[in-house]
């Protein structure tokens, strides 16, 4: 890295044993100071790493008081001569562990209060304290390594896309509110009081406009905003690698996307992604794993028992088999790994995902034991064991309900069991394309259809004509890239025909007037020669999570928000000035009394 400035000649780790005997000037922070009875050793830290500094009171008497006054996180400029460490003092854990700088001068550029957290890898401060003092937290080698990795991933993506003929185009941050699944962050207009901008949940409509405009290949590392409840892999503002292409089908985009991901991994990891990445339909993923983002690093696949119970005397299973499904997960060797207390807790666990109950069968030496055994015939019990391949030591878990409830609850139970049983995962990254998603999902409460991806996703060609008459059967030209149970990215072929677009709006309950009001600029553009086009977007923060081995998205963002959307460093959000609100024509209502 370029390092020479008026303050310094080198970064710490640029100096090697080849520089022994030469004079160097370094700048950085005091990591620690040790006084060994007349000899002071100082670890100087800059972005590149650590250099050990030496001040000997018998040889550098005038410097000793200054060196003795240094404390952690003081900023200093030092000059000295590089020498080899004595062999018994080698430290091969750091690049400069065989050399040290014998100081001739020390210039204290700034002092520091005692830091509220330790600026090293031994720090175990609470996350809230670390985020409040993020400027110190980011000085740690591990934190800087993550952001360097993030930078390398961004550069690798740009390198690949540049070579592929893509053009980076910035799209607006202040745009029009549109329904895209999550709540918009709204920004009031001062000039047009009563009207609001929205921060973009994605550049979706703009990148389609760019395709209509003839740019053919677009990309952007786009900032996106969604006002939704947070969890370990979500933030209210995030970054995605946003890509759109013209004159392509699903395979074209998936082929390009997986090559880009492989390129990023090659540039930032030692891992190699085997291409092509396998594909699995949404229907198969739900049937086998109960999830549209299955973790393939372990087994515990779902087994369908529906046909077995369609004529059963056990009414709970029989009615579910007629109107939904009955499925099981066989936890191989779970006996002895799951306590009775944990077994009971799993019954409550699946209820969170809509299941009315959870049945279990423990396969012991003397035979199967289960609360539902009295409701089933010996033949049914034997058939269950045969279907799931049960053997002594296994525990079978069964859910009977609506099909989506069964799949969702058992899919989540599968992940829970893997943790409880401490199942050893396959090493590395298991990538998978999930394809052929349903276009719509029906909400019983609202009594209407919603788009599974977004309302601009194209249906399969063969079912386009029957969209409005049979929306439940509509399959989308959509695809998600999944890795180790995370959705890394997804996309679709877009609708490039105004009539098909209006049919989708009709299914979603958006009439022509509302469609024109919300999406008029896109519908207007679709009338002037629109190429077939599609795209994909990758959650860049999640990608960096994968590359750095963390499971918390806050670790890979320089200045993240907490669960309640707060920035502990800046204390955002804050109360605006009354005059600012008045200029916007906004009155804030008093908070309701608790």
N, C-alpha and C positions, 0 to 999 in steps of 0.2 A: 504494500500500500504506500502511496506517496506520504512521506513523513517529515521531510526537512522543512522547517520554518525558522523564523527569527528566534523562536523560543527553544528549538531542539534540533539535534542532528539526526536522531534515530527514534523509532519506537522501541520499547523494551526488548521485544523478542526478535528484532532485526539484528541485534548483536549476537555474534556466535564466537566460537573459539578461534576463528580466523581473524577476529578483530582484536585479539589479546595484544596489549601494549599500546593500543590507540586511544585517543581521547574522545569522549562522547558526552553530549549534553542531552539529558532526558527530562521529561516533564510528566507529572501524574499525581496520583493520590497516595498517601501513606497507608498501606494496608495494615502493617503492624511494625512495632519497634521493640527490639530486645537489647537490653543492656547487660552484657556478660562481664561486668567488672572491668571497665576501662575500654572495652570495645563495644560499639553500638552497631547492630545489624538492623537495617531498615528494608522492608519489602515495599518497593515502589510499584504501583499498579497503573497501567494505562489500558487502552482498549485491546492491545495485542496480548497482554499478559503481565508477568511479574519479572522484575530484576532486583536482585539483592544488592544493597548498597552497604558500604563498610566505612565507619569512622573510628580510627584508633586514637585514643587520647594521648598516647606517647608520640605519635607522628603528626597528628592534626589537632593540636591542643586548642587552637582558635575556633575550630569547627565544632568541637565537642559540646559546648553549651547549647549551640543551635540545634544540633542533632538530638540532644537530650530533651529539648523543649517540644519536639515534634510529637503529635498525637494522631490517632487514626483519622483519616479523611482530610488532613491538611493537604493543600495543593502546593507542590514544590517544583522548583527547577533546580537540577543538580548537574554538576560537571565533574568528571573524574576520568581515571585511567582504568581500562578493563584489564582484569587479571584472572588467571585460572584459580578456581577454588582448590583447596587441599583435597586430595582424593577421599579422605574420610568424611568430608563435608559435601560430597556430591548429592544432588537431589534430582534424580532422573524422572521424577514425576512432573517436572516442568521443563520447557524447552531450554531455559537459561540456567539449568541446575548445576552446570559445571563451571560457570563464570560468575564474576561479581564486579561491581564498579567501586573502586577505591576513590572516595570523594575528595575533590579539591575545593569545591564551593557548594553552598546550599542557599537558595533564594526562596524564601517562603512567599508564595504568591497569594495565598489566602489561608486563613485558619478555619476551624470547624468546631461547632458545638459537639458535645458527646452525642453520637448518632442514636436515635431511638430504636434502631434495629442494627443487627450485626451485618456488615457488608461483606459477607462471605458465605460459603456453602453450609456452614454449621448453624446458620440462623434458623430458628424454629418459631419465629414470631407468628401471631395469628395473621391470616390473610387480610383482615380488615386493617391491621396496623401496617402491613406491608404496602397495601394499596394507598393508604393515607400518606405514606412516605415513599411513593412510587419512584421519586427521583433518586432515592437511595437504593431501593430494591433493584432498579435497573442497572445499578453499577456492578451487580454481581456477575461473575463470569457466566453462570448458567443462564441468567436472564438475557445477557447480551448475545450468548450463543444462539438462543431461540430466535431473536430478532435478526441476527445475521443469517440464520437458516431461512427465515421468512424472506429476506431480501434475495437470497440465492434462488429460492423457488420462483419468486416473481421474475427475476432476470431470465431464468431458464424457460419460463412460459413465454416471455416476450421473444426470446431468441428463437424458439420453435415456431411461433406464429409469424414472426417476421420472415423466416425462411419459407413459410408456406403461403406467402402472398397476402397475409391479413393486414388490414389497416386499422390502427388504433384511433378511435373516435370517441371523444367525450360527449356524454349526453347530459341533459339538464338535471340539476338537483332540485330546483323549484319547478314542480310540474302540477298536473291536474289530478285531483283525487279520483281514483278508479278502484272498483272492487277487485281485489286480488287475493282474498283469503284471510289475511291478517288486517289489523287496524292500521290506518295511515297515521303518521305524525303530521299534524297540520300546522301550517305557518300562515298567520293572518296577513293580509295585504293592507298596507297603510294607504296606498294610493286608491285602491278600490275597496273601501271599507265594507265589511260584511262578506267579502269573498276570501277564499283561502287557497293557498298552494298546499301541495302534499309533497313530502319527501319520498323519493321513489322506492318502492319495495323491490323493484328490479327495473332495468331499462327495456323491458319487454317490447312495448309498443314502438319505442324509438328505434330499436335495432331492426324491427320489421320495416319501419319507414326507410331505414338505410338500405335494406335490400330492394325495396321498391324504387329507391333512388339510384340503384345500379352500382352500389359499392362492392357487391359480390362476396367479399369476405371482410367481416368486421370483428374486432375484439376490443375489450376494455377491462382493466382491473377496476371494476365499478364499485363505488360505495353504495350500499343499499340500507334501507331503514324499515324496520317492522316493529310496531307497537304491540308486542306479545309477551306473554309470561316467559321468563328466562329459565334456563336449566344449564347444565354443565357444558353443552355444546351450542348454546344460543346467546347472542348479544343483540341489543336493539339496533346497533349499527354494525355492519359487517362488510366484508369485501368478497366479491365473487369474480372469478375469471369468466367473463361473459363473451360468448362467441356466437356468430350467426353466419350462415353460408347460403348462397343461392345455387339453384340447379343441382340439388342433392336429394338423396333419400336417407333413410335411417342408417343404413350400413355405411354410407359415406361419412356421416358425422361421427358414428361410433368408432370407425377406424381412425379418423383424425384425432379424436379425443383420447383414445387409449394410447396412441403414439405420443401425444403430448404429455400425458401423465407418466408414461415410461421414461420420456426424456427428462422430466423434472426429477424423478426418482434417481435416474442415472447421474444427474448433475449434483444431487444433494445427499445421496445415500449410497451405501454399498449394495443395496438390494437391487435385484434385476426383476422386472415384471415380465412374466411369460406372456407373449402375445401369439395369437389373438386371445383376448379375455373371453371366457365362456359366457354364453347367454342362457337365460332361463326366463320363461314367461311368468308374468305376475301370477297366473293361476297355479302354476307348479310351485312357485315360491310359497304361496299361501298354503297350498295343500301339504307341502313337506315341512315347512318351517314356521307357518303361522305368521309370517312377516314378509313385507315387500322389500326389506333390507336384511336378508338372512346372514347370520354369522356362520360361515362354512368351516370354521376352524375346529368344530367338534360336532358330534352326532346328535343324539336325542331328537330324531325326526318324529313328526306327528304321524300317527297311524289312523286311518279312517275305519271306524267300526259301524258306520251308519247302516249298511245293508244287514249287518248281523242283528240289529235291534228293531227293524221295521215292523216285525210281527211279535215282538217280545211281550211278555206279560207284565214286565216292569214298565209302568205307564210313563214315568218320567223320561226314560230313555226312548221308549216307543214314540211318544209324541214329538220329541226332539228329532228323531230319525225321519219322521214324516214331514216336518215343517222346516227342519234345519239340518243339523248333523250331530254325530257322536264321534268324538276323536280322542285319542290317547297319546301320551308320551310315556315310554318305558325308560325309567331312570335306572340304567344298568348298574348293578352293584351298589345301589343307594342305601340298602339296609346297613345300618351301623354308621353311616355318614350323615343321616338325617334323623334328628331326635324326634320324639313324639311331640314336643312343644313346637318344633319347626314344622312338623307335618300339619299341625293345627293352624299355624300361622299362614301356611300356603293356601288354606281354604279361604281365609280372609284376603289374601293377596290377589287371587283371581277375581274376587268380587269387585275390585277396583277397576277391572277391565270389562265389567258388565256381566260376568258369569254369575248365575244364581247359586252355584255350588261347585264343589270339586270332590269327586269320588276317588278313592285310592285302594289299591290292592297290594299287599305285601306278600311276596312269594318266599315262604319259609320252608325249611326241611320237611316239616309235617304237612305242608300244603298251603294254599293261599288263605290269607286272612284279610277280611274287608268288612266295613259296615254295610255294604250293599250285597254281600254274598247271599243273605237270606232272601233277597228279592229276585235272584237269578237262578236259573237251573244249572245243574252240574255241567250240562252240555255247553251252555252259554259261557260259563266260567272257563271251561276248557278251550272254547273257541277264541276267547279274548287272549288267553295265554299263547295260543297258536298264532293269532294275527300279529301280536306284538313281539313274538319271539322271546317270551319271558322265561327266566330260569331262576333258580334259588338265589336269593340275595337282591333281586330286583324289586323295584316299586313302580307300579303302573299308576298313572294319574289320568283321570277321564273327565271330560267336560261334555255336557249335552245341552245344546241351546241353539239359537240362531247361528247360522254358519259363520258370519263375520265375528260374532262374540266368541264362538268356540276357537276360531283360528287366532284371534287377537289375544285371548286370555292364555291359551296354551303356548303361543309364541313367546309371550312375556314370561310364562312359567318356565319355559325351556331355558331362557337366559338366567333366571333366578336359580334354577337347579344347578346350572353350570358353576355358579359362584358357591352355592351351598356345598356342593360335592367337591369343590376345588378341582374341577376337571382340567387336565393339562391340555392347553390349546396347542394347535399346530403352530410352529414358529413362522414368522414372516407375515406377509399380506396376502389375503385371499380375496381377489377381485372377482366381481360378477356383474354382468349387465342384466338388469331385470327389464323385460320388454312387454309389449302388448297389454298395457294397463287399461282398465275400464275408462271410458270417457267421463262417465257421470257416477255419482253416488247419491242415493235417495235418502233424505232426512225425514224420518217419520214424524218428528215433532213439528218441523216447518212445513211438512207435506209438499216438498219440492225437491228438484234435483240441483246438485252443485257440481261444478267441474272438479275432477280429481286433480288435474294439473292446473290448467288455466283455460279460460274460454276461447283461446286462439289456437288450441291444439287441433290438429287435423285428424279426422277419423280415418280408419282404414278405407281404401277406395271402394271396396265391395259393400260397405254398409252405409255409405254416405247418403244414399237415397232413402234409407229407412230410419234416419236419425230421430225424426219427430214421432214416428209411429211406434218405435221400439227402442227408446233411449237406454233401457237397462242392458241391452245386448251390444251396445256400441263399444267398439275397441279402438283405442287411440294409437296413433303413430308416436308413441312416447317411450322413453327409455331412461333408466336411472343407472348410474354407476355406483355400486355398493362395494365396500371393503370392510371386512372384519365387523360387520354389523352396523356400520355407519353409511348413510347416504352421502357419498362424496360429491355427487353432482347429478344433474338430470336435464333432460330437454325433450324436444319434440319437433316433428315436422309441423309447420304452421299452416293454417288455412290461407290459401291465396285466391279464394273465390268468394265474392261478396254474398252470393246466395247461400253457400254452405255456412258462411259465418253467421248469417241471420238465422239459419235453421238451428245452429247451436244456441244462439241467444234465445230463440223461442223455447227450446227445451229448458233453459235456465230461468225462464220467466221474465226475460228482458225484451220488452216489445220494441217495435221499430223506433218509437219516439224516444224511449229511454236509451236505446242503443246509440241513436244519433247524438243524444245529449252527452253520453259518457265516452263514446268512442268514435265520434263523428269524423275526426281527422283521419283515423285509420280506415274507416269504411269508405270515406271519400277517396283516399289514395288507392284503395283496392280496385277502383274503377278505371285506373289508368295504366293497365298493363303490369301485372304483378308476377314475378317469376316464382316458381316453386322454391320454397326456402325453409330452412329449419336451423336449429341451433342447440346449444348446450351451455349450461352454466355450472361452474364448480364452486363450492364453498371454499374459498381460499383459506380461511381461518381453520376449517376442519382439515384441509389438506396439510397445513403446517402442523396441526396437532398430530397427524399421522407421522409426519417426518421427524418430529421431535419426541415422540413417545409419551406425550402427556394426554390426559383425558379431561383437561379443564381448558376451555376456550380462552379464559382470562389469561392463561400463561403465555399465549402467543400473540396477544394484542398489547401494544405499548401502554395504552391508557384505557383499560377496560371499565365497564360498568358493573355494579353489583346486582344482586337479584332484584332489588327494587329500583333498578335503573339509575342508581346514584353513581357519581364519580366522587370517590372519597378524597381524591387529591384536590380537586377544584371546588368541591362542595356543590356541584351541579346535580339536579336543577335548582335554581334559586328564584326568589321572588323578584318580579320585574318592578321597575320604578313606576309609580302611579302615572306620571306624565307619559311614559312610553305606552301604557295601556290606553290612556285617553287619546293619544294620537292614532291608535289603531281602532278606536271606537269600541273597545272591549271593557266590560265590567265583570269582575270576578265575583261570583256568588260566595257568600259566607259558607264555611264548611258546616254541614249538619252536625248538631250536637249528638254525641254518642249516647 
